[in-house]
Amino acid sequence: MPLVTLDIPAGIYRNGTDLQGQSRWRDSNLVRWHDNTMQPIQGWRTRSDTATADITRSMNIWIDNSNIRWISAGTYQNLYVYDADSVLHNITPVGLTVGTESAVDSTSFGGGDYGESGYGEPRPESSLGTLATTWAMDNWGEHLVACSDSDGKLYEWQLNTSTVAATITNAPVNNSSLLVTDERFLFALAAGGNSRKVQWSDREDNTVWTPDATNEAGDIELQTNGRIMCGVRVQNQSLIITTTDAHTATYSGPPYVYGFERVGTSCGIVSRQGVAVVDTGAVWMGAESFFIYSGGAVQELNSDVADYVYSDINVGQISKVVAVSNAKFSEIRWFYPSKSAVENDRYVAFNYQENTWSIGAIARTAAVDAGVYRFPIYASPTDKKIYEHEVGFDYDGSLPFAETGPILLGAGDNVMNITQMIPDEKVQGEVTATFKTRFYPNDTERSYGPFIMTNPTSLRITGRQLRFRVDGVKGSDWRVGVTRLETKAGGKR
């Protein structure tokens, strides 16, 4: 009897119709493809038992000059640091302007005239509304610098847990974000309430902001029809991303200090935390697609799951999207609120080395990669604690799985009888297999299994098309490769 090889390409494909994703993985949770092999992502454990008062939106990690590690965390109304013993300290600046925990959309209920649009249709934008408050955080040497977009002031905290962060002398106010450049300038983004203005301090002195012949302070208003959202360091440049385009700032020295160049149009970012930086460049989530800057010009990033993600996202809370890199597995992961959720409850991940995508459900609102700490650290909106990720295989009761789209048996016109499965599993018994068959595209689906993947496994399955599902059943580092099925042809009905 012939063997049918289920040689399914790595990664999730979730664009177009169900049949357009035939012979591809279509749904997943808590799995990744690494070295072309399916495996579970690792789980998480609590980093600190002390919760913040509110949901953490932004995080930063660093090591000071005494080799002490710190984690900063910002909420809509507070700024915190965790010390090396994971003890939480409140360093909220005196007089901080409290922001909003969730976005307020002016086109939500009551934001327009009754009957203006058809039921279920998006209402026309009349205002940008209020974004969920986030913090931009960076390091000025060993010190923390931070800016809440609802408060607008630039703050510095100098490692003393007995004192709070203080306003930086002479710095502009009403800013939206900040960035410390590789050349040690402090950038105030959307400075002074001007959504297009970039203003920078003197080199090595963040208290000097007025340009003079004796310093390198300066400012520029970007030629853009968008508003500045955030900035990151990438490839010896500073990349500034707006709601519509992207610009680089390259140090040139006096008298102009910085040269600015637009490197992308129609590539705006959806949130201030929606960009991640890796060795290949910066990658971010736009309003309808993903983008990458790796020098030269911004490129749109083709995504195998864009249809699914953008049809599933809560657009009203899209300003909560947060991106994080996972260098160990060459991944970038975005956490976002699904259509029925207010807080981030789902993720989409991109493997930039293998060009594959995966999807799943984890509730996280801020994140930083490993490096300073051994494991990545993510913040949960559920209990407002921080967690170490990629450790163990505990998923708070969830289990990893992956399921394909339809796989046609033969040409799809003959009934096929499947009599045996020959699995390709690293350790037998760590995953199960389930098959779902149909005789016609809109026929009732029949489920067979789950089967423990012994080698071989006897089956009695009939159909014209099937779906193949793999479930992890043990908390272990399992692997699944290429499964083969023993089949024989039936009749045409």
Residue pairs with C-beta under 8 A, 6 or more apart in sequence:
1 419
1 486
1 487
1 488
2 486
2 487
2 488
3 422
3 484
3 485
3 486
3 487
4 409
4 484
4 485
4 486
4 487
5 482
5 483
5 484
6 404
6 407
6 468
6 482
6 483
6 484
6 485
7 482
8 23
8 24
8 25
8 404
8 468
9 23
9 24
9 25
10 25
10 33
10 36
10 37
10 38
10 354
10 356
11 24
11 25
11 33
11 304
11 351
11 354
11 355
11 356
11 357
11 358
12 24
12 25
12 26
12 27
12 28
12 304
12 305
12 356
12 357
12 358
12 359
12 402
13 21
13 24
13 25
13 26
13 304
13 305
13 357
13 405
14 21
14 26
14 27
14 304
14 305
14 307
14 308
14 359
15 21
15 303
15 304
15 305
15 306
15 307
15 308
16 307
18 26
18 405
18 406
19 405
19 406
19 441
20 405
21 405
21 406
22 405
22 406
22 407
22 408
23 404
23 405
23 406
23 407
23 408
24 404
24 405
25 402
25 403
25 404
25 405
26 403
26 404
26 405
27 359
27 401
27 402
27 403
28 358
28 359
28 360
28 400
28 401
28 402
28 403
29 359
29 360
29 361
29 398
29 400
29 401
30 40
30 41
30 360
30 362
30 395
30 398
30 399
30 400
30 401
30 472
31 38
31 39
31 40
31 41
31 358
31 360
31 400
31 401
31 402
31 472
32 38
32 39
32 40
32 41
32 329
32 331
32 349
32 351
32 358
33 39
33 351
33 354
33 356
33 358
34 329
34 351
34 354
36 354
37 479
37 480
37 481
38 402
38 470
38 479
38 480
38 481
39 477
39 478
39 479
39 480
40 393
40 400
40 472
40 477
40 478
41 360
41 390
41 400
42 389
42 390
42 391
42 392
42 393
42 477
43 389
43 391
43 392
43 393
43 394
43 395
43 475
44 378
44 387
44 388
44 389
44 390
44 391
44 392
44 394
44 395
44 396
45 387
45 388
45 391
45 392
45 394
46 385
46 386
46 387
46 388
47 82
47 86
47 377
47 385
47 386
47 387
47 388
48 82
48 86
48 87
48 88
48 385
48 386
49 86
49 385
50 86
50 87
50 88
50 385
51 383
51 384
51 385
52 73
52 75
52 78
52 80
52 88
52 384
52 385
53 75
53 77
53 78
53 384
54 75
54 76
54 77
54 78
54 101
54 384
55 75
55 76
55 101
55 343
55 365
55 379
55 381
55 384
56 73
56 74
56 75
56 365
56 366
56 379
56 384
56 386
57 74
57 75
57 76
57 132
57 133
57 134
57 135
57 273
57 320
57 322
57 365
57 366
58 73
58 74
58 134
58 135
58 136
58 137
58 273
58 366
59 71
59 72
59 73
59 74
59 137
59 366
59 367
59 368
59 377
59 379
59 386
60 71
60 72
60 137
60 138
60 139
60 144
60 146
60 368
61 69
61 70
61 71
61 72
61 368
61 371
61 372
61 373
61 377
62 69
62 70
62 139
62 142
62 144
62 372
63 69
63 70
63 142
63 372
64 70
64 142
64 159
65 141
65 142
68 83
68 84
68 159
69 84
69 372
69 373
70 81
70 82
70 83
70 84
70 144
70 159
71 81
71 82
71 368
71 373
71 377
71 386
72 79
72 80
72 81
72 82
72 137
72 144
72 146
72 157
73 79
73 80
73 81
73 82
73 366
73 379
73 386
74 80
74 134
74 135
74 137
74 146
74 148
75 101
75 133
76 98
76 99
76 100
76 101
76 132
76 133
76 150
77 92
77 96
77 98
77 99
77 133
78 90
78 92
78 96
79 90
79 91
79 92
79 93
79 96
79 135
79 146
79 148
79 155
79 157
79 164
79 165
80 88
80 89
80 90
80 91
80 92
81 88
81 89
81 91
81 144
81 157
81 161
82 88
82 89
82 386
83 89
83 161
89 161
90 164
91 157
91 161
91 163
91 164
91 165
92 164
92 165
93 151
93 153
93 155
93 164
93 165
93 166
93 167
94 164
96 148
96 151
96 153
97 148
97 150
97 151
97 152
98 150
99 132
99 133
99 148
99 149
99 150
99 151
100 130
100 131
100 132
100 133
100 150
101 132
101 133
102 132
102 317
102 320
102 342
103 129
103 130
103 131
103 132
103 316
103 317
103 318
103 319
103 320
104 129
104 130
105 111
105 129
105 316
106 126
106 127
106 128
106 129
107 122
107 123
107 124
107 125
107 126
107 127
107 129
108 316
111 123
111 126
112 123
112 124
112 126
116 123
116 124
117 123
117 124
122 315
131 149
131 271
131 272
131 319
132 317
132 319
132 320
133 148
133 149
133 150
134 148
134 149
134 271
134 272
134 273
134 319
135 146
135 147
135 148
135 149
136 146
136 147
136 149
136 176
136 177
136 178
136 179
136 189
136 230
136 272
137 144
137 145
137 146
137 147
138 144
138 145
138 146
138 178
138 179
138 180
139 145
139 180
140 156
140 180
140 186
140 206
142 159
143 156
143 157
143 158
143 159
144 156
144 157
144 165
145 154
145 155
145 156
145 157
145 168
145 178
145 180
145 186
145 206
146 154
146 155
146 156
146 157
146 165
146 178
147 153
147 154
147 155
147 175
147 176
147 177
147 178
147 188
149 176
149 177
149 272
152 173
152 174
152 175
152 176
152 193
153 167
153 168
153 171
153 173
153 175
154 167
154 168
154 171
154 172
154 175
154 178
154 186
154 188
154 206
155 165
155 166
155 167
155 168
156 165
156 166
156 168
156 206
157 163
157 164
157 165
157 166
168 186
168 206
168 207
169 207
170 207
170 208
170 209
170 210
171 186
171 188
171 201
171 206
171 207
171 209
172 188
172 191
172 192
172 199
172 209
173 192
173 193
174 191
174 192
174 193
175 188
175 189
175 190
175 191
175 192
176 189
176 190
176 195
176 227
176 228
176 229
176 272
177 189
177 190
177 228
177 229
177 230
177 231
177 272
178 186
178 187
178 188
178 189
178 231
179 186
179 187
179 189
179 230
179 231
179 232
179 233
179 238
179 240
180 186
180 187
180 233
181 187
181 200
181 233
181 238
181 249
181 251
182 233
182 236
182 238
182 251
183 203
183 251
184 203
184 204
185 200
185 201
185 202
185 203
185 216
185 257
185 258
186 200
186 201
186 206
187 198
187 199
187 200
187 231
187 238
187 240
187 249
188 198
188 199
188 200
189 198
189 228
189 230
189 231
189 240
190 196
190 197
190 227
190 228
191 197
191 198
191 199
191 219
192 199
194 221
195 226
195 227
195 228
196 221
196 222
196 223
196 224
196 226
196 227
196 228
196 242
197 219
197 220
197 221
197 222
197 228
198 219
198 220
198 221
198 222
198 228
198 240
198 249
198 260
199 209
199 218
199 219
200 209
200 217
200 218
200 219
200 257
200 258
201 207
201 208
201 209
201 217
202 208
202 209
202 215
202 216
202 217
203 215
203 216
205 215
208 215
208 217
209 217
210 217
211 217
211 218
211 219
216 253
216 254
216 257
218 256
218 257
218 258
220 258
220 260
222 228
222 240
222 242
222 247
222 260
222 262
223 262
224 242
224 244
224 245
224 247
224 262
225 244
226 242
226 243
226 244
226 245
226 268
227 242
227 243
228 240
228 241
228 242
229 241
229 242
229 243
229 268
229 269
229 271
229 272
230 240
230 241
230 269
230 272
230 273
230 274
230 275
231 238
231 239
231 240
231 241
231 249
232 238
232 239
232 241
232 275
232 277
232 282
233 239
233 277
234 277
234 281
234 282
234 293
235 281
235 294
235 295
236 250
237 248
237 249
237 250
238 248
238 249
238 250
239 246
239 247
239 248
239 249
239 263
239 282
239 293
240 246
240 247
240 248
240 249
241 267
241 268
241 269
241 275
241 282
241 284
242 268
242 269
243 268
243 269
244 265
244 266
244 267
244 268
245 262
245 264
245 265
245 266
245 267
245 268
246 262
246 263
246 264
246 267
246 291
246 293
246 298
247 260
247 261
247 262
247 263
248 260
248 261
248 263
249 258
249 259
249 260
250 258
250 259
250 260
250 261
251 257
251 258
252 258
252 259
263 293
263 296
263 297
263 298
264 291
264 293
264 297
264 298
267 286
267 291
267 298
267 300
268 286
268 287
269 275
269 284
269 285
269 286
269 291
270 285
270 286
270 287
270 318
270 319
270 321
271 285
271 318
271 319
271 320
271 321
271 322
272 319
273 321
273 322
273 323
273 366
274 284
274 285
274 321
274 322
274 323
274 334
275 282
275 283
275 284
275 285
275 323
276 282
276 283
276 284
276 323
276 324
276 325
276 332
277 325
278 325
278 327
278 330
278 332
278 352
279 327
280 292
280 294
280 352
281 292
281 293
281 294
281 295
282 292
282 293
282 294
283 290
283 291
283 292
283 293
283 301
283 323
283 332
283 350
283 352
284 290
284 291
284 323
285 321
285 323
285 334
285 336
287 318
288 306
288 310
289 300
289 301
289 303
289 306
290 300
290 301
290 303
290 306
290 350
291 298
291 299
291 300
291 301
292 298
292 299
292 301
293 299
301 350
303 309
303 350
303 357
304 356
304 357
305 348
305 357
305 359
308 359
309 336
309 348
309 359
311 339
312 338
312 339
312 346
313 336
313 337
313 338
313 339
314 336
314 337
314 338
314 339
314 340
314 341
314 342
317 337
317 341
317 342
317 343
318 336
318 337
320 336
320 337
320 343
320 344
320 365
321 334
321 335
321 336
321 337
321 344
322 334
322 335
322 344
322 364
322 365
322 366
322 367
323 332
323 333
323 334
324 332
324 333
324 335
324 367
324 368
324 369
324 376
324 378
325 331
325 332
325 333
325 369
326 332
326 333
326 369
326 370
326 376
326 390
327 369
327 370
327 371
328 370
328 390
329 351
330 351
330 352
330 353
330 354
331 349
331 350
331 351
331 352
332 349
332 350
332 352
333 347
333 348
333 349
333 350
333 367
334 347
334 348
334 349
335 344
335 346
335 347
335 362
335 363
335 364
335 365
335 367
336 344
336 346
336 347
336 348
337 343
337 344
337 345
337 346
338 345
338 346
343 363
343 365
343 381
344 363
344 364
344 365
344 381
345 361
345 362
345 363
346 359
346 360
346 361
346 362
347 359
347 360
347 361
347 362
347 364
348 357
348 358
348 359
349 357
349 358
349 359
349 360
350 356
350 357
351 357
351 358
361 398
362 378
363 380
363 381
363 382
364 378
364 379
364 380
364 381
365 379
365 380
365 381
366 378
366 379
367 376
367 377
367 378
367 379
368 376
368 377
368 378
369 376
370 376
370 390
373 388
374 388
375 388
375 389
375 390
375 391
376 388
376 389
376 390
377 386
377 387
377 388
377 389
378 386
378 387
378 389
379 385
379 386
379 387
380 386
380 387
392 475
393 474
393 475
393 476
393 477
394 475
399 471
399 472
399 473
400 471
400 472
401 469
401 470
401 471
401 472
402 469
402 470
403 467
403 468
403 469
403 470
404 467
404 468
404 469
405 467
406 438
406 441
406 465
406 466
406 467
407 465
407 466
407 467
407 468
408 464
408 465
409 415
409 416
409 418
409 463
409 464
409 465
409 466
409 487
410 416
410 489
412 464
412 465
413 464
413 492
414 464
414 489
414 490
414 491
414 492
415 439
415 462
415 463
415 464
415 489
415 490
415 491
415 492
415 493
416 462
416 463
416 464
416 487
416 488
416 489
416 490
417 460
417 461
417 462
417 487
417 488
417 489
417 490
418 435
418 459
418 460
418 461
418 462
418 466
418 485
418 486
418 487
419 458
419 459
419 460
419 486
419 487
419 488
420 456
420 457
420 458
420 459
420 485
420 486
421 433
421 451
421 453
421 456
421 457
421 459
421 483
421 484
421 485
421 486
422 455
422 456
422 457
422 483
422 484
422 485
422 486
423 433
423 453
423 454
423 455
423 456
423 457
423 480
423 483
424 480
424 481
424 482
424 483
424 484
425 431
425 453
425 455
425 478
425 479
425 480
425 481
426 478
426 479
426 480
427 476
427 478
428 452
428 453
428 454
428 455
429 452
429 453
429 454
429 474
430 472
430 473
430 474
430 476
430 478
431 453
431 470
431 471
431 472
431 473
431 478
431 480
432 449
432 450
432 451
432 452
432 453
432 470
432 471
432 473
433 449
433 450
433 451
433 453
433 457
433 468
433 469
433 470
433 483
434 447
434 448
434 449
434 450
434 451
434 468
434 469
434 471
435 447
435 448
435 449
435 459
435 461
435 466
435 467
435 468
435 469
436 445
436 446
436 447
436 448
436 466
436 467
436 469
437 445
437 446
437 448
437 461
437 462
437 463
437 464
437 465
437 466
437 467
438 444
438 445
438 446
438 463
438 464
438 465
438 466
439 463
439 464
440 464
441 465
445 467
446 463
448 459
448 460
448 461
449 469
450 471
451 457
451 459
453 483
456 486
459 485
462 490
468 483
470 480
472 478
